Amino acid sequence: MEHPELLETPEEVRTALDEARHGGRTIALVPTMGALHAGHLSLVREARRRADVVVVSIFVNPTQFVAGEDIDTYPRDLDADLALLGDEQADFVFHPSVAVMYPAGADSTVDPGAIGRVWCGASRPGHFTGVATIVTKLFGIVRPDVAIFGEKDFQQLRVIEKVVRDLDLGVRIVGCPIVRERDGVAMSSRNAYLSPQERTHARILSRALCSAQALARAGATDAAAIAADMCRMISGEEGVELDYATVVDAETLECLTVLGDRPARALVAARVGPARLIDTVSLTPAVPLVCE
Ligand code: PAF
């Protein structure tokens, strides 16, 4: 399959998309950091369904990594990504350099507010400001009608929806279901860091979520007890360091004490060897998570 057209500067993007936009064609953006897997490709397929032109951005955004994180080792393989995106018939790939995205003196930021300071935002201070800033900038460059994000980064999805609302960015945000490995582990570029043994231990995240979902389906309403159960399961797994396991309001991400009166979500984050992994499941599910 032919590779998508590679664009490296905002000017190239504007020139490439102007014709489509003036011809009345709709544009979808799939923002990524590359190292694409089946989860990303499901986003590209959703983009294809929703718009005439599909743009995928590949940019490992330095401002969303906090000190001591994996920016230098984050997996990068542009050729493999382009081949996969060719198979999915993406039209354009925007792959700018850090100097293009953050030229000297470009120090304006987008702070998403309180929603960006809890959960992953508490463990990774400034992370969501980095995400909100780069995504806002990508929206300014590509000017998409619709942008597609994975639900695995559930807090990121809510952060972006809020920024779009607060700043009237006029982009429709679509969240897509998590794609999982056969054993339930959520697909993530960071799974590549795991040794076979760590990969086995990583299954505890989806197992804890599966158990939370089973409790909710069986009629449990004590959200704190469900969260405590997930904490116990994850902390008890060898080689896994729990960050948080919680049950939240699916819209605001505020902690819930009772289930049943609003959409709820279980969120977990933990370090497994060199990888910080996150996962999530709806506790008001249409589709149950299936675990081994
Ligand atoms: O989810 C990601 O890969 C990144 O956080 C994003 C949205 C591409 C922003 O850099």
Residues whose N, C-alpha, C, O or C-beta is under 5 A from the ligand:
A	BS01	PAF	P31 T32 M33 F59 N61 V131 I134
